[in-house]
């Protein structure tokens, strides 16, 4: 026990001596904080003089020592030696270049758009290289990635397709989003002209501009999207909230209650004094009596004419091969009963149909002015080399490489007639 006391006592004494020595050293060698404003003004400023004027702080009352001790910070310094013009010296005004680096948003009227230009033809290979992996070659979307084209007239459906063409209100948003966030994983690597070209291809895929339209900082704000007027100002806070926030009536809400209609089921509506009870509905006819009445003999159906032998019967194997190949076309085309126009026109009855004649589909200028009919020769040439056969066609498909593939596709399309 005595050994422990001696050990702890020695340690405590040593710590006490060390603290006393440290206090004496600090008291003799560390200067106290100045309370004289004149002395404080002569201290060097810890930060450089601001480039632009900063707000001047109100100097504390010199007659109040407490205000001087607690109200002046070490970073403060005098303005031109005047102790009454103390400034904090925090920060400076932002330079125009610094503001411009952050102010990158684009307004619907085109404010903020950089100078540049691009068209759909230039945008197609750029879209294929930078966007098609997620959004598809024709902006139709891949898997669960967003679709950028189509959806026209679907906003009122139970499952609307919201795309650039069917939902977005302003073209400036397209440019801003592509420029700021795309391509995925490599944002802001596209030049301004590349962004204009990709935007042109997206608009072209939605049949909003022609293939020859030049999208630029001057023309982009002039393009009106189909749903530009489909948005309204949310004024529910002013028009609806006051109605639903009133105290609801829970009892004696009306002076009198009247029965205005009577239920067809008995014993539901309470009887009123002076009214006759509801009359039972007329009894149903006796099934036995109904069965006793002999029905009139049915007329024998007229014999159907024998089906004429089909001309040029199609090879089932060739049709099956064409159906498999049509999987390459489903992203843009539909065929069969109920087929509708999508990115491309519906193809029911296309063999023998007039070129560029599907109602409601907006063809390229070249296709619309081509004339003629889709006979097997012209259709085969187009399926093998779309752009070589019809210059300026909107169809971006490269074509079928083999003659047997072309024959199978034509056989499959011939199996559908309008």
ABEGO torsion letter per residue (X at the ends): XAAAAAAAAAAAAAAAAAAAAAAAAAAAABBBBBABAAAAAABBBABBBBABBBBBBBBBBAABAAAAAAABBAABBBBGGBAAABBAGBEBBBBAAAAAAABABBBAAGBGBBBEBBBAAAAAAAAAAAAAAAAEAAGAEBEABBBABEGBGAAABABBBBBAAAABABAAAAAAAAAAAOBBGABGABBAAAAAAAAAAAAAAAGABBAABBBBAAAAAABBBAAAAABBBBAAAAAAAAAAABBBBABGABABBBBABBBABBGABBBBBGBBBBBBBBBBBBAAAAAABBBBBBBBBBBBBBBBBBBGBBBAAAAAAAAAAAAAAAAABBBEBGBBBBABBBABGABGBBBGABBGBBBBAAAAAAEEBBBAAAAAAAAABAAAABBGBABABAEBABAAAAAAAAAAAAABBX
